Amino acid sequence: MAHSNLNAAAAEALAVAIRKRVRGEVRFNFPGWTPGAIGATRGRPVPVGVVIPRDVSDVVETVAACRRHDTPVIPRGGGTGVEAQRRGSQVIIDMSKYLRGVLAIDPERRRAVVEPGCALDSLCWQAEKHHLSFCLAPSVHDHRTLGAVLGRDACSPDLVMAGARAADHIHRLDILTYDGLRMTVGPTSEPELETLIREGGRRGEIYAGLKALRDKYADAIRARFPRVPRRVSGYAIDQLLPENGFNVARALVGTEGTCVIVLHAELHLVPSPPERTLLLLGYSDIYKAADQNAELMEFGPLGLEAIDDQFVQSVKAARIHPREWELLPEGKGWLILEFGGETREESEGKARQLMGKLRGKPGAPTMKLLSGPREKALLWNVRAADLAAAARVPGSRTALPGWGDAAVHPCDVGPYLKDYRALLDKYGYRCALYGHLGQGCIHCRVDFSNREGSQHWQAFLDEATDLIVRYNGSLSVQWGDGMARSDLLPKLYGDRLVQAFREFKAIWDPWNRMNPGRVTDQFSCAEPPSLKRAM
C-alpha cells in the first residue's frame, strides 16, 4: 500500500491536529524551505510539514496524529545523508533542536543514555570528563546527531580497535513504532524471547515475527552476509541469530528511519587515551599504500586513514586549508595512522616502533611524526573536509553520490583498489580515492556527467557491484542505501534475503508509513493489516 499525497486541505487539517497536542514547533506551509540545509542529499523535496518536538511526548503525539491522517513520517538526524533519503508527502520529525541531551553517564559500567538529537561533540565532550568516549567521530561530528548515526549505522576513523560500526556500541534502544507501541529493545536470551512471545499483544506479535524470520532465513544469512568489519547495506537481520544474542537494538541500527523512531539510546563507552600521535606515511600511489594495510594494522593503531594525490589536488583547488598540506611527506598516496597512550612517550613509542620496522624494507614510505596538538588538529580538520572537496572541485564536473561508499575486508583493500581503478578507467570516470582503510572502507565521488548517459552509468554500477560481490564486500558502509543503491541489493544478497528485508520492515511497519521507499522497495511483502487497528 503506497503512502498518500496530501492536498492543501488535508495538510492543514493535519497541522491543526498536531498543534492541538504538541508543545513544540509545527511548521507547515513554508514554500521554498528545503530540509537538510547542511546535508549532502541529492534530492531535497519539500515535505508536507516539519515538527520540532520539545519532548518525547511530542514525538508520540505527532506520530499519533500522522497515523490518524494516514501520513508517513521521517525521523530526522543532522541532515548529513548523501543517498537521496527523502521524497514525497511526509512529516519530518526533527529532534536535533530540543531532544539533544546526554541524560546519564555511568563511568563504572561505561554506559551513557542519550537523546537522538544529541550532537556527537556534546556526547564526546561529556564522556571525556571520565576519560571515556563513544568512539565515533565522523567528519561532521559538530552537527551530526546520534539519531543520524544510528539511522545509517555510521562509522569513523576512531573505530578501528573498538568496533567498526555504531551498532557495535549500542546496548539498548527506547523505540516508538508507527502504530504507537513504545518499548525498550536490546539483547534477548532465548527464555526472555519465549516469555515476550507468550505475553502476546503487539509486542509479542513483533517478537514472534522476528523469531520466525530468524528461523526461516538463518542459513541464508550465514551464507550470504558479507564478512567484513563494515557493512550497512540492507538490514542487519544477522543480529537476530542466536550467536549474536538476538539483539533487536542492533538489528534496528542502520534502518534509516524505515522501521521505528528512536527515543533514547543506551550506549557502550570505551576508554579514551589521553595522548594521541599521528604518523604520516607517503607512498608512490595509494595502491602501494593499500598493499601494506594488513601489516600496519598489526601495530594496533586507533585509526588508519588514506588519501590519494587526486584528493589532495581537489582540496587545494577548493582552497580548503591550503597551507596544511605542507605537512604531508613526499608521495602520491598517503596513510594517516593515529596511536594512543596514557602518555606522549607511550603513544609516540608505538609510532616509532612501526617507523623502525618500515625503514628496513625495500620501497619504504616517507614518514613524518606529528605530536603537537596544533599540527594534529590542523590535519584532521583537512581530513574532515573530504566530502566537500571531492564533490565540488573547481574546473571539473560535479561528483554525485550513488557509488562511493563500498568496503571489503581490510586484507583485500590493495587488490580491490587496483581492480576498481581498472573499472573506472574502462568507463572513463575519474574520482579521488580516500577512506578508512583500517576497516576496509573506500570513499569516492565519481565524476558523473549526463553526457555519458544513464545507460553508461548503470552499466558501471552493475560492474562495480559485481566487483564488490566478488570480494565478498558491502555496497554501503557509512552513508546508507537510501534510494540510490537499494535496487542493487539483490546482487549482493540474493532475492531470498531481499525478501527477508521486506518482511523485517513489515514486522515493524506493516502499513509502510515509516520513511517509505528506502532500502527495500516501497511495497509491503503482503497486504498490510487495517490501519484503523492502530488508531
C-alpha positions as CSV (number, residue, x, y, z in Angstrom):
1,M,0.0,0.0,0.0
2,A,1.7,3.2,-1.1
3,H,1.6,6.3,1.0
4,S,-0.9,9.1,0.2
5,N,-0.2,12.6,-1.1
6,L,-1.9,15.2,1.0
7,N,-3.7,18.1,-0.7
8,A,-3.7,21.5,0.9
9,A,-6.9,21.0,2.9
10,A,-5.7,17.6,4.3
11,A,-2.3,19.1,5.1
12,E,-3.9,22.0,7.0
13,A,-6.1,19.6,8.9
14,L,-3.1,17.5,9.9
15,A,-1.2,20.7,11.0
16,V,-4.2,21.7,13.2
17,A,-4.4,18.2,14.8
18,I,-0.7,18.2,15.6
19,R,-0.7,21.8,17.1
20,K,-3.5,20.8,19.4
21,R,-1.4,18.1,21.1
22,V,2.2,19.2,20.7
23,R,4.2,21.8,22.7
24,G,7.0,22.0,20.2
25,E,7.2,23.8,16.9
26,V,4.9,22.8,14.0
27,R,5.9,24.2,10.6
28,F,3.6,23.6,7.6
29,N,3.1,25.7,4.5
30,F,6.6,27.0,4.0
31,P,7.2,27.5,0.3
32,G,10.9,27.1,-0.7
33,W,12.0,25.6,2.6
34,T,14.5,22.7,2.0
35,P,15.1,20.0,4.6
36,G,18.7,19.2,5.4
37,A,20.1,22.6,4.5
38,I,23.5,21.4,5.7
39,G,23.1,17.9,4.3
40,A,24.6,16.3,1.2
41,T,21.5,14.6,-0.1
42,R,21.0,14.9,-3.8
43,G,17.2,15.1,-3.9
44,R,15.6,17.6,-1.4
45,P,11.9,17.9,-2.0
46,V,9.8,20.0,0.4
47,P,8.0,17.9,3.0
48,V,4.3,18.4,3.9
49,G,5.4,19.6,7.3
50,V,8.1,19.6,10.0
51,V,7.6,19.0,13.7
52,I,10.3,20.0,16.1
53,P,9.2,18.2,19.4
54,R,10.2,19.6,22.8
55,D,10.0,16.2,24.5
56,V,9.2,12.5,23.9
57,S,5.5,13.1,24.5
58,D,5.5,15.5,21.5
59,V,7.0,12.7,19.3
60,V,4.3,10.3,20.5
61,E,1.6,12.8,19.8
62,T,2.9,13.7,16.4
63,V,3.1,10.1,15.2
64,A,-0.5,9.5,16.6
65,A,-1.8,12.5,14.6
66,C,0.0,11.3,11.4
67,R,-1.4,7.9,11.9
68,R,-5.0,9.2,12.2
69,H,-4.4,11.1,8.9
70,D,-2.6,8.2,7.2
71,T,0.6,10.3,6.6
72,P,4.2,8.9,6.6
73,V,6.8,10.2,9.0
74,I,10.6,10.5,8.8
75,P,12.7,10.8,12.0
76,R,15.5,13.3,11.1
77,G,19.0,13.5,12.3
78,G,21.6,16.0,11.3
79,G,20.8,16.3,7.6
80,T,24.1,14.5,6.7
81,G,22.8,11.8,4.4
82,V,24.0,11.7,0.8
83,E,21.9,8.9,-0.8
84,A,18.6,10.7,-1.5
85,Q,16.9,9.9,1.8
86,R,13.7,11.8,1.3
87,R,10.8,12.2,-1.1
88,G,7.0,12.6,-1.1
89,S,4.4,14.0,1.3
90,Q,5.8,13.1,4.7
91,V,6.1,14.8,8.0
92,I,9.7,15.2,9.2
93,I,10.2,14.9,13.0
94,D,13.4,16.8,13.7
95,M,14.7,16.1,17.1
96,S,18.0,18.0,16.8
97,K,16.8,21.2,18.5
98,Y,15.4,20.1,21.8
99,L,15.9,16.4,22.3
100,R,19.6,16.7,22.4
101,G,20.6,15.8,25.9
102,V,23.0,13.4,27.5
103,L,20.7,12.0,30.1
104,A,23.2,9.9,32.1
105,I,26.7,8.7,32.1
106,D,27.8,5.7,34.2
107,P,31.6,5.7,34.3
108,E,31.8,2.4,36.2
109,R,29.6,0.5,33.7
110,R,30.9,2.6,30.8
111,R,27.4,3.4,29.6
112,A,25.6,6.6,28.5
113,V,21.9,7.3,27.9
114,V,21.4,9.9,25.2
115,E,18.6,11.5,23.3
116,P,18.5,11.2,19.5
117,G,19.1,14.9,18.7
118,C,22.4,15.0,20.7
119,A,25.3,16.2,18.7
120,L,28.3,13.8,18.9
121,D,30.6,16.6,20.0
122,S,28.4,17.2,23.1
123,L,28.4,13.4,23.9
124,C,32.1,13.1,23.4
125,W,32.9,16.2,25.5
126,Q,30.9,14.9,28.5
127,A,32.3,11.4,28.2
128,E,35.8,12.7,28.0
129,K,35.4,14.1,31.5
130,H,35.5,10.5,32.6
131,H,38.3,9.6,30.2
132,L,35.8,7.7,28.1
133,S,34.5,8.1,24.5
134,F,31.6,7.0,22.3
135,C,34.5,6.3,19.9
136,L,32.6,7.7,17.0
137,A,33.8,10.9,15.4
138,P,32.6,11.3,11.8
139,S,33.9,14.2,9.7
140,V,30.7,16.2,10.5
141,H,30.6,15.4,14.2
142,D,30.0,19.0,15.2
143,H,26.4,18.8,13.9
144,R,25.8,15.1,13.2
145,T,23.4,13.8,15.8
146,L,23.2,10.4,17.4
147,G,19.9,9.8,15.6
148,A,21.6,10.3,12.2
149,V,24.4,8.0,13.3
150,L,22.0,5.3,14.3
151,G,19.9,5.7,11.2
152,R,22.8,4.8,8.9
153,D,25.0,2.8,11.3
154,A,27.7,5.3,10.7
155,C,31.4,4.8,11.3
156,S,34.5,6.9,11.8
157,P,38.3,6.8,11.8
158,D,38.5,6.1,15.6
159,L,36.6,2.8,15.4
160,V,39.5,0.5,14.2
161,M,40.3,-1.1,17.5
162,A,37.0,-0.6,19.3
163,G,34.4,-1.8,16.8
164,A,33.8,-0.8,13.2
165,R,30.2,0.5,13.3
166,A,27.8,2.4,15.5
167,A,25.9,-0.8,16.2
168,D,28.9,-2.3,17.9
169,H,28.4,0.4,20.6
170,I,24.6,0.1,21.2
171,H,23.3,-1.7,24.2
172,R,19.6,-0.9,24.3
173,L,17.1,1.4,22.4
174,D,13.9,3.0,23.6
175,I,11.8,3.0,20.4
176,L,8.3,4.0,19.1
177,T,6.5,2.2,16.3
178,Y,4.1,3.9,13.8
179,D,1.2,2.2,15.5
180,G,2.1,3.8,18.8
181,L,3.9,1.0,20.7
182,R,6.7,2.2,22.9
183,M,9.2,-0.4,24.2
184,T,12.9,-1.0,25.1
185,V,14.8,-3.4,22.9
186,G,18.3,-5.0,23.2
187,P,20.0,-8.4,23.5
188,T,17.4,-11.1,24.2
189,S,18.0,-14.5,25.7
190,E,16.0,-17.4,24.4
191,P,14.0,-17.7,27.7
192,E,13.3,-13.9,27.5
193,L,12.2,-14.3,23.9
194,E,9.7,-17.0,24.7
195,T,8.3,-15.1,27.6
196,L,7.8,-12.0,25.5
197,I,6.0,-14.0,22.8
198,R,3.7,-15.7,25.4
199,E,2.7,-12.3,26.8
200,G,1.1,-11.5,23.5
201,G,-0.1,-8.1,22.4
202,R,1.6,-6.0,19.8
203,R,5.0,-6.5,21.4
204,G,4.6,-10.3,21.5
205,E,3.5,-10.2,17.9
206,I,6.7,-8.3,16.9
207,Y,9.0,-10.7,18.8
208,A,7.2,-13.7,17.3
209,G,7.6,-12.3,13.9
210,L,11.3,-11.7,14.4
211,K,11.9,-15.2,15.8
212,A,10.0,-16.7,12.8
213,L,12.1,-14.5,10.4
214,R,15.3,-15.6,12.1
215,D,14.4,-19.3,11.9
216,K,13.3,-19.1,8.3
217,Y,16.4,-17.3,7.0
218,A,19.2,-18.2,9.4
219,D,21.1,-20.4,6.9
220,A,20.8,-17.9,4.1
221,I,22.0,-15.1,6.4
222,R,25.1,-17.1,7.5
223,A,25.8,-18.0,3.9
224,R,25.3,-14.6,2.1
225,F,26.1,-11.8,4.6
226,P,29.5,-10.2,3.8
227,R,32.1,-11.0,6.4
228,V,33.7,-7.5,6.6
229,P,34.1,-5.1,9.5
230,R,31.9,-2.5,7.9
231,R,28.5,-3.5,6.3
232,V,25.5,-1.3,6.3
233,S,23.7,-2.4,3.1
234,G,20.3,-3.9,3.7
235,Y,19.0,-4.6,7.2
236,A,21.2,-6.1,10.0
237,I,19.0,-9.2,10.5
238,D,22.1,-11.2,11.2
239,Q,21.9,-9.6,14.7
240,L,18.9,-11.8,15.3
241,L,20.9,-15.0,15.1
242,P,21.5,-16.9,18.4
243,E,25.2,-16.4,18.2
244,N,24.6,-12.6,18.1
245,G,22.3,-12.7,21.1
246,F,19.1,-11.9,19.3
247,N,20.0,-8.3,19.6
248,V,16.9,-6.4,18.4
249,A,18.5,-3.0,19.1
250,R,21.5,-3.6,16.9
251,A,19.2,-5.1,14.2
252,L,17.4,-1.7,14.1
253,V,20.6,0.3,13.8
254,G,21.1,1.3,10.1
255,T,17.4,1.0,9.1
256,E,17.3,4.7,8.0
257,G,14.1,5.5,9.9
258,T,12.1,2.9,7.9
259,C,11.1,0.8,10.9
260,V,10.9,2.7,14.2
261,I,11.7,6.0,15.8
262,V,14.5,6.0,18.4
263,L,13.6,8.0,21.5
264,H,16.6,7.2,23.7
265,A,19.7,5.1,23.3
266,E,21.9,3.4,25.9
267,L,25.4,3.3,24.6
268,H,28.6,1.5,25.4
269,L,31.6,3.8,26.0
270,V,35.2,2.9,25.6
271,P,38.4,4.2,27.3
272,S,39.8,7.2,25.6
273,P,43.7,7.5,25.5
274,P,44.6,11.0,26.8
275,E,47.6,11.3,24.4
276,R,47.5,10.8,20.6
277,T,50.2,10.7,18.0
278,L,49.8,10.9,14.2
279,L,52.2,9.1,11.8
280,L,52.0,10.1,8.2
281,L,53.3,7.7,5.5
282,G,53.9,8.7,1.9
283,Y,53.9,6.2,-1.0
284,S,54.3,6.3,-4.7
285,D,50.5,5.8,-5.1
286,I,47.5,4.8,-2.9
287,Y,47.7,1.2,-4.2
288,K,51.1,0.7,-2.7
289,A,49.8,2.2,0.5
290,A,46.8,-0.2,0.5
291,D,49.1,-3.2,0.0
292,Q,50.5,-2.6,3.5
293,N,47.2,-2.2,5.1
294,A,47.1,-5.6,6.9
295,E,50.7,-5.4,8.1
296,L,50.2,-1.9,9.6
297,M,47.1,-3.0,11.4
298,E,49.2,-5.4,13.4
299,F,50.7,-2.4,15.3
300,G,47.3,-1.5,16.8
301,P,46.5,2.0,15.5
302,L,43.4,3.7,16.8
303,G,42.7,4.8,13.2
304,L,44.1,4.3,9.7
305,E,43.1,6.7,7.0
306,A,44.1,7.0,3.4
307,I,44.1,9.8,0.8
308,D,45.4,9.9,-2.8
309,D,47.0,12.6,-4.9
310,Q,43.8,13.5,-6.7
311,F,42.1,14.1,-3.3
312,V,44.9,16.4,-2.4
313,Q,44.6,18.2,-5.7
314,S,40.9,18.6,-5.2
315,V,41.3,20.1,-1.7
316,K,44.0,22.5,-3.0
317,A,41.8,23.6,-5.9
318,A,38.9,24.2,-3.5
319,R,41.3,26.2,-1.3
320,I,40.5,24.2,1.8
321,H,43.3,24.7,4.4
322,P,45.9,25.0,1.6
323,R,48.9,25.5,3.9
324,E,48.2,22.5,6.0
325,W,49.0,20.1,3.1
326,E,52.7,21.1,3.5
327,L,52.6,18.6,6.5
328,L,52.4,15.7,4.2
329,P,55.6,13.8,3.4
330,E,56.7,13.2,-0.2
331,G,54.4,10.9,-2.1
332,K,51.3,10.5,-4.2
333,G,49.3,8.3,-1.8
334,W,49.3,8.7,2.0
335,L,48.3,6.8,5.1
336,I,47.4,8.6,8.3
337,L,47.8,6.4,11.4
338,E,46.8,7.5,14.9
339,F,48.2,5.9,18.0
340,G,47.1,6.4,21.6
341,G,48.6,6.0,25.1
342,E,48.4,7.2,28.7
343,T,51.5,9.4,28.0
344,R,53.0,11.1,24.9
345,E,56.0,8.7,25.3
346,E,53.7,5.7,25.1
347,S,51.8,6.9,22.0
348,E,54.9,8.1,20.2
349,G,56.7,4.9,21.1
350,K,54.1,2.8,19.3
351,A,54.5,5.0,16.2
352,R,58.3,4.9,16.3
353,Q,58.3,1.1,16.6
354,L,56.4,1.0,13.3
355,M,58.7,3.5,11.7
356,G,61.7,1.4,12.7
357,K,60.3,-1.7,11.1
358,L,59.3,0.1,7.9
359,R,62.7,1.7,7.4
360,G,64.4,-1.6,6.9
361,K,62.2,-2.6,4.0
362,P,62.6,-2.1,0.2
363,G,60.4,0.7,-1.0
364,A,59.9,2.1,2.5
365,P,57.4,5.0,2.6
366,T,58.4,8.5,3.5
367,M,57.5,9.2,7.1
368,K,56.6,12.1,9.3
369,L,55.6,12.1,13.0
370,L,53.2,14.7,14.3
371,S,53.0,15.1,18.1
372,G,52.0,18.8,18.5
373,P,48.3,19.3,19.2
374,R,48.1,22.2,16.7
375,E,49.6,20.1,13.9
376,K,47.3,17.2,14.6
377,A,44.2,19.3,14.8
378,L,45.0,21.1,11.5
379,L,45.5,17.8,9.6
380,W,42.3,16.3,11.0
381,N,40.4,19.5,10.0
382,V,41.6,19.0,6.5
383,R,40.6,15.3,6.5
384,A,37.2,16.4,7.7
385,A,36.8,18.4,4.5
386,D,36.9,15.3,2.3
387,L,33.3,15.2,1.2
388,A,33.1,18.9,0.1
389,A,36.4,18.7,-1.6
390,A,35.7,15.5,-3.5
391,A,32.2,16.6,-4.5
392,R,32.8,20.2,-5.6
393,V,36.1,20.5,-7.4
394,P,36.6,23.9,-9.3
395,G,37.1,23.4,-13.0
396,S,35.8,19.8,-13.1
397,R,32.5,18.0,-13.3
398,T,30.3,17.7,-10.2
399,A,30.8,14.4,-8.4
400,L,27.4,13.0,-7.4
401,P,26.5,10.3,-4.8
402,G,25.3,6.9,-6.0
403,W,28.5,5.0,-5.7
404,G,31.4,5.8,-3.4
405,D,30.9,4.1,0.0
406,A,31.9,0.5,-0.5
407,A,34.0,-1.8,1.7
408,V,36.0,-5.1,1.5
409,H,37.9,-6.9,4.1
410,P,41.0,-4.9,5.2
411,C,43.3,-7.6,3.9
412,D,41.7,-7.2,0.4
413,V,41.9,-3.5,0.1
414,G,45.1,-3.4,-2.1
415,P,43.8,-5.9,-4.8
416,Y,40.3,-4.4,-4.7
417,L,41.6,-0.9,-5.3
418,K,43.6,-1.9,-8.3
419,D,40.6,-3.7,-9.8
420,Y,38.3,-0.7,-9.0
421,R,40.7,1.7,-10.7
422,A,40.7,-0.5,-13.8
423,L,36.9,-0.4,-13.8
424,L,36.9,3.4,-13.5
425,D,39.3,3.6,-16.4
426,K,37.2,1.3,-18.5
427,Y,34.2,3.7,-18.2
428,G,36.2,6.9,-18.4
429,Y,35.4,8.1,-14.8
430,R,37.6,10.0,-12.5
431,C,37.5,10.2,-8.8
432,A,39.5,10.8,-5.7
433,L,40.1,7.8,-3.5
434,Y,40.2,8.1,0.2
435,G,38.7,6.4,3.3
436,H,39.1,4.4,6.4
437,L,41.4,1.7,5.1
438,G,41.9,0.2,8.6
439,Q,38.3,-1.0,8.3
440,G,38.4,-1.7,4.5
441,C,36.2,1.3,3.7
442,I,36.9,3.2,0.4
443,H,35.1,6.5,-0.3
444,C,34.9,8.2,-3.7
445,R,32.6,10.5,-5.5
446,V,32.6,9.5,-9.2
447,D,32.5,12.5,-11.6
448,F,29.4,11.5,-13.4
449,S,28.1,13.6,-16.3
450,N,24.8,13.4,-18.3
451,R,27.0,13.4,-21.4
452,E,27.7,9.7,-20.8
453,G,24.1,8.9,-20.4
454,S,22.2,6.9,-17.7
455,Q,22.8,3.6,-19.5
456,H,26.6,4.1,-19.3
457,W,26.3,4.9,-15.6
458,Q,24.0,1.9,-14.9
459,A,26.5,-0.4,-16.7
460,F,29.2,0.9,-14.4
461,L,27.1,0.4,-11.3
462,D,26.4,-3.2,-12.3
463,E,30.0,-4.0,-12.8
464,A,31.1,-2.2,-9.6
465,T,28.5,-4.2,-7.7
466,D,29.8,-7.4,-9.3
467,L,33.3,-6.4,-8.2
468,I,32.1,-6.0,-4.6
469,V,30.3,-9.3,-4.6
470,R,33.5,-11.0,-5.9
471,Y,35.4,-9.6,-2.9
472,N,32.5,-10.5,-0.5
473,G,32.2,-6.9,0.4
474,S,29.4,-4.4,1.1
475,L,27.8,-1.7,-1.1
476,S,27.2,0.7,1.7
477,V,29.3,1.1,4.8
478,Q,28.5,4.7,6.1
479,W,26.1,6.7,4.0
480,G,23.3,4.1,3.7
481,D,21.4,2.7,0.8
482,G,18.7,5.4,0.6
483,M,17.1,5.3,-2.8
484,A,20.4,5.3,-4.7
485,R,21.6,1.7,-4.1
486,S,18.6,-0.3,-2.9
487,D,18.0,-1.7,-6.4
488,L,21.5,-3.2,-6.2
489,L,20.8,-5.3,-3.1
490,P,19.6,-8.4,-4.9
491,K,23.1,-8.7,-6.5
492,L,24.7,-8.6,-3.1
493,Y,22.3,-10.7,-1.0
494,G,20.2,-12.6,-3.5
495,D,16.4,-12.3,-3.9
496,R,15.7,-14.5,-0.9
497,L,17.4,-12.2,1.6
498,V,16.0,-9.1,0.0
499,Q,12.6,-10.7,0.6
500,A,13.7,-11.2,4.2
501,F,14.5,-7.5,4.4
502,R,10.9,-6.7,3.2
503,E,9.5,-9.0,5.9
504,F,11.7,-7.4,8.6
505,K,10.3,-4.0,7.7
506,A,6.7,-5.3,7.5
507,I,7.0,-6.7,11.1
508,W,7.7,-3.2,12.4
509,D,5.8,-1.1,9.9
510,P,3.1,-3.2,8.1
511,W,1.4,0.0,6.8
512,N,4.6,1.2,5.2
513,R,4.5,4.7,6.7
514,M,8.0,4.9,8.2
515,N,10.2,6.7,5.6
516,P,8.7,4.6,2.7
517,G,10.6,3.7,-0.4
518,R,14.0,3.3,1.2
519,V,16.3,0.2,1.5
520,T,13.7,-2.2,0.1
521,D,11.0,-1.2,-2.4
522,Q,8.0,0.7,-1.2
523,F,5.6,-2.2,-1.2
524,S,5.0,-4.4,1.8
525,C,5.6,-8.1,1.3
526,A,1.8,-8.8,1.8
527,E,-1.4,-6.9,2.1
528,P,-1.0,-4.8,5.4
529,P,-3.5,-5.0,8.2
530,S,-6.1,-2.3,8.5
531,L,-4.6,1.0,9.8
532,K,-7.7,1.5,11.8
533,R,-6.5,-1.0,14.4
534,A,-3.6,1.3,15.2
535,M,-5.7,4.4,15.6
